[in-house]
C-alpha cells in the first residue's frame, strides 16, 4: 500500500497518537549487549550508534542521557517521498517554542518532544485536522 503524498491530505489526516512512556536518545559504540526488543530506533553514525529506548530500560541499564521525550506517532500513512510534512509539523511546533526530533519510518512519522511540552505539542498537532 502506497503512502500519501498530498500535503493537504497528510496534514488533515495526521491523527497524532501519544505513546505511553518516556523515551531517551543514547549513543553507544556497541549495542550487542542490548536486546533488540528493547530498542525502538537505531541509526549508525560515524561517532556511534544512536538508539531510542524507554527511559525505564535506560535507567535499568545505567545509561546516561540528556533528553527525556514523549513519543507522538502521526498515524497517517505518509509516503517516504512526501514533501513538506516534516517542515509543516516542525514549523507549527516551533511557533510554540517546542523542539522536536522527527523519525520517519516506513508507514508513519514519529515526533519526539520534551516531556514538559507533551500536552501543548498534542494540541498543536491536533489543530491540523481541525483546519
Backbone as XML, in Angstrom:
<?xml version="1.0"?>
<chain id="A" units="angstrom">
  <residue number="1" name="UNK">
    <atom name="N" x="0.842" y="-1.184" z="0.000"/>
    <atom name="CA" x="0.000" y="0.000" z="0.000"/>
    <atom name="C" x="0.885" y="1.245" z="0.000"/>
  </residue>
  <residue number="2" name="UNK">
    <atom name="N" x="0.687" y="2.102" z="-0.968"/>
    <atom name="CA" x="1.481" y="3.321" z="-1.092"/>
    <atom name="C" x="1.039" y="4.368" z="-0.074"/>
  </residue>
  <residue number="3" name="UNK">
    <atom name="N" x="1.998" y="5.112" z="0.430"/>
    <atom name="CA" x="1.712" y="6.178" z="1.378"/>
    <atom name="C" x="1.189" y="7.418" z="0.674"/>
  </residue>
  <residue number="4" name="UNK">
    <atom name="N" x="0.579" y="8.292" z="1.454"/>
    <atom name="CA" x="0.009" y="9.548" z="0.959"/>
    <atom name="C" x="1.129" y="10.536" z="0.674"/>
  </residue>
  <residue number="5" name="UNK">
    <atom name="N" x="0.995" y="11.279" z="-0.447"/>
    <atom name="CA" x="1.982" y="12.303" z="-0.799"/>
    <atom name="C" x="1.405" y="13.710" z="-0.773"/>
  </residue>
  <residue number="6" name="UNK">
    <atom name="N" x="0.087" y="13.857" z="-0.857"/>
    <atom name="CA" x="-0.544" y="15.179" z="-0.893"/>
    <atom name="C" x="-0.448" y="15.821" z="0.497"/>
  </residue>
  <residue number="7" name="UNK">
    <atom name="N" x="0.251" y="16.951" z="0.584"/>
    <atom name="CA" x="0.490" y="17.597" z="1.876"/>
    <atom name="C" x="-0.809" y="17.982" z="2.577"/>
  </residue>
  <residue number="8" name="UNK">
    <atom name="N" x="-1.771" y="18.510" z="1.838"/>
    <atom name="CA" x="-3.039" y="18.898" z="2.470"/>
    <atom name="C" x="-3.752" y="17.698" z="3.092"/>
  </residue>
  <residue number="9" name="UNK">
    <atom name="N" x="-3.767" y="16.589" z="2.381"/>
    <atom name="CA" x="-4.387" y="15.368" z="2.905"/>
    <atom name="C" x="-3.606" y="14.879" z="4.118"/>
  </residue>
  <residue number="10" name="UNK">
    <atom name="N" x="-2.292" y="14.889" z="4.032"/>
    <atom name="CA" x="-1.459" y="14.443" z="5.147"/>
    <atom name="C" x="-1.745" y="15.249" z="6.409"/>
  </residue>
  <residue number="11" name="UNK">
    <atom name="N" x="-1.780" y="16.564" z="6.267"/>
    <atom name="CA" x="-1.968" y="17.426" z="7.436"/>
    <atom name="C" x="-3.355" y="17.251" z="8.064"/>
  </residue>
  <residue number="12" name="UNK">
    <atom name="N" x="-4.374" y="17.122" z="7.234"/>
    <atom name="CA" x="-5.729" y="16.931" z="7.759"/>
    <atom name="C" x="-5.913" y="15.549" z="8.378"/>
  </residue>
  <residue number="13" name="UNK">
    <atom name="N" x="-5.025" y="14.614" z="8.019"/>
    <atom name="CA" x="-5.153" y="13.225" z="8.465"/>
    <atom name="C" x="-4.077" y="12.822" z="9.476"/>
  </residue>
  <residue number="14" name="UNK">
    <atom name="N" x="-3.377" y="13.781" z="10.072"/>
    <atom name="CA" x="-2.264" y="13.460" z="10.975"/>
    <atom name="C" x="-2.660" y="12.490" z="12.090"/>
  </residue>
  <residue number="15" name="UNK">
    <atom name="N" x="-3.766" y="12.747" z="12.746"/>
    <atom name="CA" x="-4.223" y="11.946" z="13.890"/>
    <atom name="C" x="-3.068" y="11.563" z="14.818"/>
  </residue>
  <residue number="16" name="UNK">
    <atom name="N" x="-2.501" y="12.554" z="15.514"/>
    <atom name="CA" x="-1.383" y="12.255" z="16.403"/>
    <atom name="C" x="-1.803" y="11.337" z="17.548"/>
  </residue>
  <residue number="17" name="UNK">
    <atom name="N" x="-0.963" y="10.353" z="17.832"/>
    <atom name="CA" x="-1.223" y="9.416" z="18.920"/>
    <atom name="C" x="-0.056" y="9.472" z="19.902"/>
  </residue>
  <residue number="18" name="UNK">
    <atom name="N" x="-0.362" y="9.743" z="21.162"/>
    <atom name="CA" x="0.661" y="9.796" z="22.196"/>
    <atom name="C" x="0.913" y="8.380" z="22.713"/>
  </residue>
  <residue number="19" name="UNK">
    <atom name="N" x="2.123" y="7.913" z="22.544"/>
    <atom name="CA" x="2.506" y="6.591" z="23.038"/>
    <atom name="C" x="2.815" y="6.675" z="24.535"/>
  </residue>
  <residue number="20" name="UNK">
    <atom name="N" x="2.524" y="5.625" z="25.244"/>
    <atom name="CA" x="2.731" y="5.591" z="26.689"/>
    <atom name="C" x="4.215" y="5.530" z="27.004"/>
  </residue>
  <residue number="21" name="UNK">
    <atom name="N" x="4.636" y="6.271" z="28.006"/>
    <atom name="CA" x="6.004" y="6.191" z="28.497"/>
    <atom name="C" x="6.850" y="7.400" z="28.160"/>
  </residue>
  <residue number="22" name="UNK">
    <atom name="N" x="8.085" y="7.347" z="28.638"/>
    <atom name="CA" x="9.092" y="8.370" z="28.361"/>
    <atom name="C" x="10.245" y="7.680" z="27.654"/>
  </residue>
  <residue number="23" name="UNK">
    <atom name="N" x="10.911" y="8.403" z="26.768"/>
    <atom name="CA" x="11.929" y="7.823" z="25.899"/>
    <atom name="C" x="13.184" y="8.675" z="25.910"/>
  </residue>
  <residue number="24" name="UNK">
    <atom name="N" x="14.337" y="8.028" z="25.673"/>
    <atom name="CA" x="15.610" y="8.736" z="25.671"/>
    <atom name="C" x="16.442" y="8.341" z="24.446"/>
  </residue>
  <residue number="25" name="UNK">
    <atom name="N" x="17.316" y="9.249" z="24.051"/>
    <atom name="CA" x="18.253" y="9.032" z="22.953"/>
    <atom name="C" x="19.625" y="8.769" z="23.583"/>
  </residue>
  <residue number="26" name="UNK">
    <atom name="N" x="20.282" y="7.737" z="23.101"/>
    <atom name="CA" x="21.589" y="7.365" z="23.624"/>
    <atom name="C" x="22.500" y="7.046" z="22.439"/>
  </residue>
  <residue number="27" name="UNK">
    <atom name="N" x="23.784" y="7.352" z="22.583"/>
    <atom name="CA" x="24.766" y="6.965" z="21.562"/>
    <atom name="C" x="25.765" y="6.006" z="22.199"/>
  </residue>
  <residue number="28" name="UNK">
    <atom name="N" x="25.954" y="4.870" z="21.545"/>
    <atom name="CA" x="26.858" y="3.834" z="22.039"/>
    <atom name="C" x="27.772" y="3.369" z="20.914"/>
  </residue>
  <residue number="29" name="UNK">
    <atom name="N" x="28.913" y="2.844" z="21.262"/>
    <atom name="CA" x="29.821" y="2.256" z="20.264"/>
    <atom name="C" x="29.400" y="0.823" z="19.950"/>
  </residue>
  <residue number="30" name="UNK">
    <atom name="N" x="28.831" y="0.131" z="20.954"/>
    <atom name="CA" x="28.480" y="-1.281" z="20.804"/>
    <atom name="C" x="27.103" y="-1.515" z="21.428"/>
  </residue>
  <residue number="31" name="UNK">
    <atom name="N" x="26.182" y="-2.045" z="20.648"/>
    <atom name="CA" x="24.832" y="-2.293" z="21.185"/>
    <atom name="C" x="24.528" y="-3.786" z="21.322"/>
  </residue>
  <residue number="32" name="UNK">
    <atom name="N" x="25.557" y="-4.605" z="21.209"/>
    <atom name="CA" x="25.324" y="-6.049" z="21.226"/>
    <atom name="C" x="24.800" y="-6.557" z="22.567"/>
  </residue>
  <residue number="33" name="UNK">
    <atom name="N" x="24.985" y="-5.799" z="23.629"/>
    <atom name="CA" x="24.516" y="-6.237" z="24.954"/>
    <atom name="C" x="23.085" y="-5.783" z="25.249"/>
  </residue>
  <residue number="34" name="UNK">
    <atom name="N" x="22.473" y="-5.111" z="24.293"/>
    <atom name="CA" x="21.090" y="-4.651" z="24.464"/>
    <atom name="C" x="20.192" y="-5.509" z="23.588"/>
  </residue>
  <residue number="35" name="UNK">
    <atom name="N" x="19.118" y="-5.974" z="24.151"/>
    <atom name="CA" x="18.169" y="-6.785" z="23.389"/>
    <atom name="C" x="17.513" y="-5.939" z="22.311"/>
  </residue>
  <residue number="36" name="UNK">
    <atom name="N" x="17.414" y="-6.472" z="21.101"/>
    <atom name="CA" x="16.740" y="-5.761" z="20.000"/>
    <atom name="C" x="15.309" y="-5.419" z="20.380"/>
  </residue>
  <residue number="37" name="UNK">
    <atom name="N" x="14.682" y="-6.238" z="21.212"/>
    <atom name="CA" x="13.310" y="-5.974" z="21.658"/>
    <atom name="C" x="13.201" y="-4.675" z="22.440"/>
  </residue>
  <residue number="38" name="UNK">
    <atom name="N" x="14.294" y="-4.238" z="23.054"/>
    <atom name="CA" x="14.279" y="-3.016" z="23.861"/>
    <atom name="C" x="14.566" y="-1.755" z="23.050"/>
  </residue>
  <residue number="39" name="UNK">
    <atom name="N" x="15.074" y="-1.920" z="21.840"/>
    <atom name="CA" x="15.441" y="-0.764" z="21.006"/>
    <atom name="C" x="14.267" y="-0.368" z="20.128"/>
  </residue>
  <residue number="40" name="UNK">
    <atom name="N" x="13.864" y="0.885" z="20.276"/>
    <atom name="CA" x="12.774" y="1.417" z="19.460"/>
    <atom name="C" x="13.291" y="1.862" z="18.097"/>
  </residue>
  <residue number="41" name="UNK">
    <atom name="N" x="14.473" y="2.452" z="18.074"/>
    <atom name="CA" x="15.056" y="3.025" z="16.861"/>
    <atom name="C" x="16.566" y="2.868" z="16.945"/>
  </residue>
  <residue number="42" name="UNK">
    <atom name="N" x="17.186" y="2.691" z="15.800"/>
    <atom name="CA" x="18.640" y="2.541" z="15.752"/>
    <atom name="C" x="19.149" y="3.195" z="14.473"/>
  </residue>
  <residue number="43" name="UNK">
    <atom name="N" x="20.207" y="3.982" z="14.596"/>
    <atom name="CA" x="20.814" y="4.593" z="13.422"/>
    <atom name="C" x="22.318" y="4.692" z="13.643"/>
  </residue>
  <residue number="44" name="UNK">
    <atom name="N" x="23.066" y="4.187" z="12.683"/>
    <atom name="CA" x="24.521" y="4.186" z="12.788"/>
    <atom name="C" x="25.072" y="5.501" z="12.243"/>
  </residue>
  <residue number="45" name="UNK">
    <atom name="N" x="25.841" y="6.198" z="13.103"/>
    <atom name="CA" x="26.534" y="7.415" z="12.716"/>
    <atom name="C" x="28.035" y="7.174" z="12.882"/>
  </residue>
  <residue number="46" name="UNK">
    <atom name="N" x="28.844" y="8.035" z="12.324"/>
    <atom name="CA" x="30.293" y="7.874" z="12.426"/>
    <atom name="C" x="30.753" y="7.876" z="13.887"/>
  </residue>
  <residue number="47" name="UNK">
    <atom name="N" x="30.077" y="8.656" z="14.728"/>
    <atom name="CA" x="30.504" y="8.804" z="16.121"/>
    <atom name="C" x="30.012" y="7.678" z="17.031"/>
  </residue>
  <residue number="48" name="UNK">
    <atom name="N" x="28.989" y="6.971" z="16.603"/>
    <atom name="CA" x="28.426" y="5.906" z="17.425"/>
    <atom name="C" x="27.064" y="5.502" z="16.896"/>
  </residue>
  <residue number="49" name="UNK">
    <atom name="N" x="26.429" y="4.570" z="17.580"/>
    <atom name="CA" x="25.104" y="4.106" z="17.178"/>
    <atom name="C" x="24.070" y="4.781" z="18.074"/>
  </residue>
  <residue number="50" name="UNK">
    <atom name="N" x="23.213" y="5.577" z="17.463"/>
    <atom name="CA" x="22.143" y="6.235" z="18.202"/>
    <atom name="C" x="20.994" y="5.259" z="18.349"/>
  </residue>
  <residue number="51" name="UNK">
    <atom name="N" x="20.507" y="5.132" z="19.586"/>
    <atom name="CA" x="19.318" y="4.327" z="19.819"/>
    <atom name="C" x="18.325" y="5.145" z="20.621"/>
  </residue>
  <residue number="52" name="UNK">
    <atom name="N" x="17.057" y="4.805" z="20.431"/>
    <atom name="CA" x="15.995" y="5.357" z="21.265"/>
    <atom name="C" x="15.403" y="4.166" z="22.006"/>
  </residue>
  <residue number="53" name="UNK">
    <atom name="N" x="15.262" y="4.332" z="23.309"/>
    <atom name="CA" x="14.633" y="3.287" z="24.103"/>
    <atom name="C" x="13.895" y="3.923" z="25.264"/>
  </residue>
  <residue number="54" name="UNK">
    <atom name="N" x="13.107" y="3.130" z="25.954"/>
    <atom name="CA" x="12.338" y="3.684" z="27.064"/>
    <atom name="C" x="13.292" y="4.166" z="28.147"/>
  </residue>
  <residue number="55" name="UNK">
    <atom name="N" x="12.896" y="5.224" z="28.817"/>
    <atom name="CA" x="13.680" y="5.754" z="29.931"/>
    <atom name="C" x="13.837" y="4.678" z="30.993"/>
  </residue>
  <residue number="56" name="UNK">
    <atom name="N" x="12.788" y="3.936" z="31.220"/>
    <atom name="CA" x="12.807" y="2.859" z="32.211"/>
    <atom name="C" x="13.917" y="1.841" z="31.909"/>
  </residue>
  <residue number="57" name="UNK">
    <atom name="N" x="14.025" y="1.428" z="30.645"/>
    <atom name="CA" x="15.055" y="0.463" z="30.242"/>
    <atom name="C" x="16.440" y="1.103" z="30.340"/>
  </residue>
  <residue number="58" name="UNK">
    <atom name="N" x="16.573" y="2.360" z="29.930"/>
    <atom name="CA" x="17.863" y="3.053" z="30.019"/>
    <atom name="C" x="18.317" y="3.157" z="31.474"/>
  </residue>
  <residue number="59" name="UNK">
    <atom name="N" x="17.389" y="3.446" z="32.371"/>
    <atom name="CA" x="17.723" y="3.521" z="33.794"/>
    <atom name="C" x="18.149" y="2.153" z="34.325"/>
  </residue>
  <residue number="60" name="UNK">
    <atom name="N" x="17.447" y="1.112" z="33.918"/>
    <atom name="CA" x="17.780" y="-0.247" z="34.365"/>
    <atom name="C" x="19.177" y="-0.657" z="33.894"/>
  </residue>
  <residue number="61" name="UNK">
    <atom name="N" x="19.589" y="-0.150" z="32.726"/>
    <atom name="CA" x="20.899" y="-0.479" z="32.168"/>
    <atom name="C" x="21.983" y="0.538" z="32.563"/>
  </residue>
  <residue number="62" name="UNK">
    <atom name="N" x="21.602" y="1.506" z="33.405"/>
    <atom name="CA" x="22.526" y="2.545" z="33.898"/>
    <atom name="C" x="23.132" y="3.393" z="32.790"/>
  </residue>
  <residue number="63" name="UNK">
    <atom name="N" x="22.339" y="3.693" z="31.753"/>
    <atom name="CA" x="22.802" y="4.556" z="30.674"/>
    <atom name="C" x="22.610" y="6.016" z="31.057"/>
  </residue>
  <residue number="64" name="UNK">
    <atom name="N" x="23.535" y="6.850" z="30.623"/>
    <atom name="CA" x="23.404" y="8.297" z="30.786"/>
    <atom name="C" x="22.629" y="8.845" z="29.597"/>
  </residue>
  <residue number="65" name="UNK">
    <atom name="N" x="21.815" y="9.862" z="29.828"/>
    <atom name="CA" x="21.086" y="10.540" z="28.759"/>
    <atom name="C" x="20.842" y="11.974" z="29.176"/>
  </residue>
  <residue number="66" name="UNK">
    <atom name="N" x="20.557" y="12.815" z="28.189"/>
    <atom name="CA" x="20.367" y="14.237" z="28.441"/>
    <atom name="C" x="18.941" y="14.710" z="28.183"/>
  </residue>
  <residue number="67" name="UNK">
    <atom name="N" x="18.203" y="13.972" z="27.393"/>
    <atom name="CA" x="16.906" y="14.441" z="26.903"/>
    <atom name="C" x="15.856" y="13.361" z="27.142"/>
  </residue>
  <residue number="68" name="UNK">
    <atom name="N" x="14.792" y="13.720" z="27.858"/>
    <atom name="CA" x="13.687" y="12.784" z="28.098"/>
    <atom name="C" x="12.503" y="13.271" z="27.268"/>
  </residue>
  <residue number="69" name="UNK">
    <atom name="N" x="11.981" y="12.368" z="26.450"/>
    <atom name="CA" x="10.974" y="12.762" z="25.465"/>
    <atom name="C" x="9.697" y="11.939" z="25.568"/>
  </residue>
  <residue number="70" name="UNK">
    <atom name="N" x="8.643" y="12.555" z="25.061"/>
    <atom name="CA" x="7.402" y="11.833" z="24.794"/>
    <atom name="C" x="7.427" y="11.467" z="23.322"/>
  </residue>
  <residue number="71" name="UNK">
    <atom name="N" x="6.779" y="10.368" z="22.983"/>
    <atom name="CA" x="6.766" y="9.851" z="21.613"/>
    <atom name="C" x="5.364" y="9.989" z="21.051"/>
  </residue>
  <residue number="72" name="UNK">
    <atom name="N" x="5.248" y="10.785" z="19.997"/>
    <atom name="CA" x="3.974" y="11.011" z="19.316"/>
    <atom name="C" x="4.068" y="10.419" z="17.916"/>
  </residue>
  <residue number="73" name="UNK">
    <atom name="N" x="3.137" y="9.528" z="17.586"/>
    <atom name="CA" x="3.088" y="8.943" z="16.247"/>
    <atom name="C" x="2.040" y="9.670" z="15.426"/>
  </residue>
  <residue number="74" name="UNK">
    <atom name="N" x="2.419" y="10.110" z="14.243"/>
    <atom name="CA" x="1.454" y="10.668" z="13.298"/>
    <atom name="C" x="0.889" y="9.459" z="12.553"/>
  </residue>
  <residue number="75" name="UNK">
    <atom name="N" x="-0.348" y="9.117" z="12.825"/>
    <atom name="CA" x="-0.878" y="7.837" z="12.356"/>
    <atom name="C" x="-1.229" y="7.802" z="10.874"/>
  </residue>
  <residue number="76" name="UNK">
    <atom name="N" x="-1.164" y="8.944" z="10.194"/>
    <atom name="CA" x="-1.386" y="8.949" z="8.751"/>
    <atom name="C" x="-0.231" y="8.195" z="8.085"/>
  </residue>
  <residue number="77" name="UNK">
    <atom name="N" x="-0.541" y="7.398" z="7.057"/>
    <atom name="CA" x="0.495" y="6.666" z="6.330"/>
    <atom name="C" x="1.102" y="7.615" z="5.299"/>
  </residue>
  <residue number="78" name="UNK">
    <atom name="N" x="2.211" y="8.208" z="5.664"/>
    <atom name="CA" x="2.878" y="9.159" z="4.775"/>
    <atom name="C" x="3.896" y="8.432" z="3.907"/>
  </residue>
  <residue number="79" name="UNK">
    <atom name="N" x="3.964" y="8.848" z="2.661"/>
    <atom name="CA" x="4.959" y="8.285" z="1.745"/>
    <atom name="C" x="6.341" y="8.810" z="2.131"/>
  </residue>
  <residue number="80" name="UNK">
    <atom name="N" x="7.350" y="8.013" z="1.932"/>
    <atom name="CA" x="8.703" y="8.451" z="2.249"/>
    <atom name="C" x="9.147" y="9.623" z="1.372"/>
  </residue>
  <residue number="81" name="UNK">
    <atom name="N" x="8.540" y="9.772" z="0.197"/>
    <atom name="CA" x="8.903" y="10.890" z="-0.682"/>
    <atom name="C" x="7.903" y="12.037" z="-0.623"/>
  </residue>
  <residue number="82" name="UNK">
    <atom name="N" x="7.038" y="12.038" z="0.391"/>
    <atom name="CA" x="6.106" y="13.160" z="0.567"/>
    <atom name="C" x="6.911" y="14.416" z="0.904"/>
  </residue>
  <residue number="83" name="UNK">
    <atom name="N" x="6.474" y="15.545" z="0.354"/>
    <atom name="CA" x="7.197" y="16.802" z="0.543"/>
    <atom name="C" x="6.431" y="17.728" z="1.480"/>
  </residue>
  <residue number="84" name="UNK">
    <atom name="N" x="7.107" y="18.203" z="2.531"/>
    <atom name="CA" x="6.559" y="19.259" z="3.366"/>
    <atom name="C" x="5.993" y="18.845" z="4.715"/>
  </residue>
  <residue number="85" name="UNK">
    <atom name="N" x="5.780" y="17.566" z="4.950"/>
    <atom name="CA" x="5.165" y="17.160" z="6.215"/>
    <atom name="C" x="6.056" y="17.499" z="7.411"/>
  </residue>
  <residue number="86" name="UNK">
    <atom name="N" x="7.302" y="17.109" z="7.348"/>
    <atom name="CA" x="8.221" y="17.398" z="8.453"/>
    <atom name="C" x="8.346" y="18.896" z="8.671"/>
  </residue>
  <residue number="87" name="UNK">
    <atom name="N" x="8.447" y="19.647" z="7.593"/>
    <atom name="CA" x="8.573" y="21.102" z="7.703"/>
    <atom name="C" x="7.330" y="21.721" z="8.334"/>
  </residue>
  <residue number="88" name="UNK">
    <atom name="N" x="6.149" y="21.281" z="7.923"/>
    <atom name="CA" x="4.902" y="21.831" z="8.470"/>
    <atom name="C" x="4.773" y="21.533" z="9.959"/>
  </residue>
  <residue number="89" name="UNK">
    <atom name="N" x="5.078" y="20.313" z="10.341"/>
    <atom name="CA" x="4.971" y="19.914" z="11.739"/>
    <atom name="C" x="5.993" y="20.652" z="12.587"/>
  </residue>
  <residue number="90" name="UNK">
    <atom name="N" x="7.239" y="20.673" z="12.150"/>
    <atom name="CA" x="8.272" y="21.338" z="12.946"/>
    <atom name="C" x="8.039" y="22.848" z="13.014"/>
  </residue>
  <residue number="91" name="UNK">
    <atom name="N" x="7.534" y="23.454" z="11.945"/>
    <atom name="CA" x="7.236" y="24.888" z="11.953"/>
    <atom name="C" x="6.122" y="25.197" z="12.942"/>
  </residue>
  <residue number="92" name="UNK">
    <atom name="N" x="5.071" y="24.395" z="12.941"/>
    <atom name="CA" x="3.959" y="24.616" z="13.875"/>
    <atom name="C" x="4.439" y="24.487" z="15.324"/>
  </residue>
  <residue number="93" name="UNK">
    <atom name="N" x="5.254" y="23.493" z="15.597"/>
    <atom name="CA" x="5.771" y="23.316" z="16.959"/>
    <atom name="C" x="6.738" y="24.438" z="17.332"/>
  </residue>
  <residue number="94" name="UNK">
    <atom name="N" x="7.551" y="24.878" z="16.367"/>
    <atom name="CA" x="8.492" y="25.974" z="16.610"/>
    <atom name="C" x="7.765" y="27.245" z="17.033"/>
  </residue>
  <residue number="95" name="UNK">
    <atom name="N" x="6.611" y="27.510" z="16.453"/>
    <atom name="CA" x="5.828" y="28.706" z="16.810"/>
    <atom name="C" x="5.422" y="28.704" z="18.277"/>
  </residue>
  <residue number="96" name="UNK">
    <atom name="N" x="5.454" y="27.534" z="18.895"/>
    <atom name="CA" x="5.118" y="27.400" z="20.316"/>
    <atom name="C" x="6.355" y="27.071" z="21.147"/>
  </residue>
  <residue number="97" name="UNK">
    <atom name="N" x="7.534" y="27.313" z="20.554"/>
    <atom name="CA" x="8.818" y="27.090" z="21.211"/>
    <atom name="C" x="8.997" y="25.637" z="21.673"/>
  </residue>
  <residue number="98" name="UNK">
    <atom name="N" x="8.517" y="24.702" z="20.850"/>
    <atom name="CA" x="8.635" y="23.277" z="21.154"/>
    <atom name="C" x="9.635" y="22.649" z="20.197"/>
  </residue>
  <residue number="99" name="UNK">
    <atom name="N" x="10.694" y="22.120" z="20.763"/>
    <atom name="CA" x="11.691" y="21.393" z="19.981"/>
    <atom name="C" x="11.136" y="20.028" z="19.622"/>
  </residue>
  <residue number="100" name="UNK">
    <atom name="N" x="11.472" y="19.542" z="18.428"/>
    <atom name="CA" x="11.017" y="18.202" z="18.065"/>
    <atom name="C" x="12.127" y="17.462" z="17.334"/>
  </residue>
  <residue number="101" name="UNK">
    <atom name="N" x="12.140" y="16.170" z="17.531"/>
    <atom name="CA" x="13.043" y="15.275" z="16.831"/>
    <atom name="C" x="12.164" y="14.321" z="16.050"/>
  </residue>
  <residue number="102" name="UNK">
    <atom name="N" x="12.335" y="14.293" z="14.737"/>
    <atom name="CA" x="11.458" y="13.515" z="13.866"/>
    <atom name="C" x="12.182" y="12.262" z="13.369"/>
  </residue>
  <residue number="103" name="UNK">
    <atom name="N" x="11.498" y="11.140" z="13.472"/>
    <atom name="CA" x="11.991" y="9.888" z="12.911"/>
    <atom name="C" x="10.959" y="9.441" z="11.886"/>
  </residue>
  <residue number="104" name="UNK">
    <atom name="N" x="11.378" y="9.325" z="10.644"/>
    <atom name="CA" x="10.482" y="8.844" z="9.600"/>
    <atom name="C" x="10.690" y="7.346" z="9.442"/>
  </residue>
  <residue number="105" name="UNK">
    <atom name="N" x="9.623" y="6.604" z="9.612"/>
    <atom name="CA" x="9.673" y="5.160" z="9.396"/>
    <atom name="C" x="8.875" y="4.860" z="8.125"/>
  </residue>
  <residue number="106" name="UNK">
    <atom name="N" x="8.746" y="3.600" z="7.779"/>
    <atom name="CA" x="8.105" y="3.237" z="6.519"/>
    <atom name="C" x="6.653" y="3.709" z="6.433"/>
  </residue>
  <residue number="107" name="UNK">
    <atom name="N" x="5.886" y="3.514" z="7.483"/>
    <atom name="CA" x="4.459" y="3.861" z="7.450"/>
    <atom name="C" x="4.135" y="5.213" z="8.071"/>
  </residue>
  <residue number="108" name="UNK">
    <atom name="N" x="4.856" y="5.600" z="9.116"/>
    <atom name="CA" x="4.476" y="6.793" z="9.877"/>
    <atom name="C" x="5.692" y="7.631" z="10.241"/>
  </residue>
  <residue number="109" name="UNK">
    <atom name="N" x="5.402" y="8.871" z="10.588"/>
    <atom name="CA" x="6.411" y="9.756" z="11.144"/>
    <atom name="C" x="6.205" y="9.778" z="12.651"/>
  </residue>
  <residue number="110" name="UNK">
    <atom name="N" x="7.312" y="9.847" z="13.369"/>
    <atom name="CA" x="7.286" y="9.798" z="14.825"/>
    <atom name="C" x="7.979" y="11.056" z="15.345"/>
  </residue>
  <residue number="111" name="UNK">
    <atom name="N" x="7.305" y="11.745" z="16.234"/>
    <atom name="CA" x="7.785" y="13.018" z="16.756"/>
    <atom name="C" x="8.148" y="12.830" z="18.226"/>
  </residue>
  <residue number="112" name="UNK">
    <atom name="N" x="9.346" y="13.226" z="18.593"/>
    <atom name="CA" x="9.778" y="13.161" z="19.984"/>
    <atom name="C" x="9.913" y="14.589" z="20.497"/>
  </residue>
  <residue number="113" name="UNK">
    <atom name="N" x="9.177" y="14.900" z="21.560"/>
    <atom name="CA" x="9.198" y="16.234" z="22.162"/>
    <atom name="C" x="9.529" y="16.095" z="23.641"/>
  </residue>
  <residue number="114" name="UNK">
    <atom name="N" x="10.083" y="17.130" z="24.211"/>
    <atom name="CA" x="10.379" y="17.115" z="25.636"/>
    <atom name="C" x="9.100" y="16.802" z="26.415"/>
  </residue>
  <residue number="115" name="UNK">
    <atom name="N" x="9.225" y="15.998" z="27.459"/>
    <atom name="CA" x="8.042" y="15.614" z="28.231"/>
    <atom name="C" x="7.293" y="16.826" z="28.770"/>
  </residue>
  <residue number="116" name="UNK">
    <atom name="N" x="7.997" y="17.909" z="29.041"/>
    <atom name="CA" x="7.324" y="19.112" z="29.553"/>
    <atom name="C" x="6.418" y="19.752" z="28.498"/>
  </residue>
  <residue number="117" name="UNK">
    <atom name="N" x="6.634" y="19.446" z="27.228"/>
    <atom name="CA" x="5.870" y="20.055" z="26.135"/>
    <atom name="C" x="4.810" y="19.119" z="25.541"/>
  </residue>
  <residue number="118" name="UNK">
    <atom name="N" x="4.624" y="17.962" z="26.130"/>
    <atom name="CA" x="3.749" y="16.941" z="25.540"/>
    <atom name="C" x="2.336" y="17.439" z="25.283"/>
  </residue>
  <residue number="119" name="UNK">
    <atom name="N" x="1.712" y="17.988" z="26.295"/>
    <atom name="CA" x="0.311" y="18.407" z="26.173"/>
    <atom name="C" x="0.140" y="19.470" z="25.091"/>
  </residue>
  <residue number="120" name="UNK">
    <atom name="N" x="1.012" y="20.466" z="25.087"/>
    <atom name="CA" x="0.932" y="21.539" z="24.093"/>
    <atom name="C" x="1.211" y="20.995" z="22.693"/>
  </residue>
  <residue number="121" name="UNK">
    <atom name="N" x="2.178" y="20.097" z="22.559"/>
    <atom name="CA" x="2.501" y="19.518" z="21.249"/>
    <atom name="C" x="1.301" y="18.758" z="20.696"/>
  </residue>
  <residue number="122" name="UNK">
    <atom name="N" x="0.613" y="17.989" z="21.538"/>
    <atom name="CA" x="-0.575" y="17.257" z="21.088"/>
    <atom name="C" x="-1.664" y="18.228" z="20.634"/>
  </residue>
  <residue number="123" name="UNK">
    <atom name="N" x="-1.798" y="19.324" z="21.346"/>
    <atom name="CA" x="-2.769" y="20.367" z="20.974"/>
    <atom name="C" x="-2.438" y="20.944" z="19.599"/>
  </residue>
  <residue number="124" name="UNK">
    <atom name="N" x="-1.179" y="21.336" z="19.424"/>
    <atom name="CA" x="-0.718" y="21.953" z="18.174"/>
    <atom name="C" x="-0.907" y="20.988" z="17.008"/>
  </residue>
  <residue number="125" name="UNK">
    <atom name="N" x="-0.500" y="19.745" z="17.177"/>
    <atom name="CA" x="-0.624" y="18.769" z="16.090"/>
    <atom name="C" x="-2.091" y="18.442" z="15.796"/>
  </residue>
  <residue number="126" name="UNK">
    <atom name="N" x="-2.924" y="18.447" z="16.802"/>
    <atom name="CA" x="-4.346" y="18.199" z="16.624"/>
    <atom name="C" x="-5.047" y="19.296" z="15.818"/>
  </residue>
  <residue number="127" name="UNK">
    <atom name="N" x="-4.469" y="20.499" z="15.855"/>
    <atom name="CA" x="-5.049" y="21.633" z="15.119"/>
    <atom name="C" x="-5.072" y="21.395" z="13.612"/>
  </residue>
  <residue number="128" name="UNK">
    <atom name="N" x="-4.129" y="20.646" z="13.082"/>
    <atom name="CA" x="-4.076" y="20.401" z="11.634"/>
    <atom name="C" x="-5.362" y="19.749" z="11.139"/>
  </residue>
  <residue number="129" name="UNK">
    <atom name="N" x="-5.911" y="18.848" z="11.890"/>
    <atom name="CA" x="-7.122" y="18.149" z="11.436"/>
    <atom name="C" x="-8.387" y="18.983" z="11.628"/>
  </residue>
  <residue number="130" name="UNK">
    <atom name="N" x="-8.258" y="20.055" z="12.375"/>
    <atom name="CA" x="-9.429" y="20.939" z="12.607"/>
    <atom name="C" x="-9.468" y="22.118" z="11.651"/>
  </residue>
  <residue number="131" name="UNK">
    <atom name="N" x="-8.500" y="22.210" z="10.733"/>
    <atom name="CA" x="-8.449" y="23.345" z="9.797"/>
    <atom name="C" x="-9.321" y="23.065" z="8.594"/>
  </residue>
</chain>
